[in-house]
Amino acid sequence: LGNTNVDLLDTGSAWVTDKNVKFNNPSDWKMNEFTKPPNWVNNVWNLSTNADNNGYQNEELIVWMRTAALPTFRKLHRRINHTGTFANGLPQGSYEVEIAYKYP
């Protein structure tokens, strides 16, 4: 496939109850009253290009914030978009994952 990018979905990874009950954006969302942690690149209300996946309802943030039940765990970051070339999964081959480390 050469240098084909694999599209990843940033939704569908958090528990439904976490997204709909536990983690909610304030009803009186006053963005100018919030500040981002010093090492974050974006403010919490600007974590995704998808408006329904922003703020404290951002699924990547929810998964990261969920406490693990056991000392050994994995957390799902993104899911493969199973359409087009990848409708049946990843074809056999070599893949590279580029990770940007943004913590001091």
Disulfide bonds with the S-S distance in Angstrom:
none
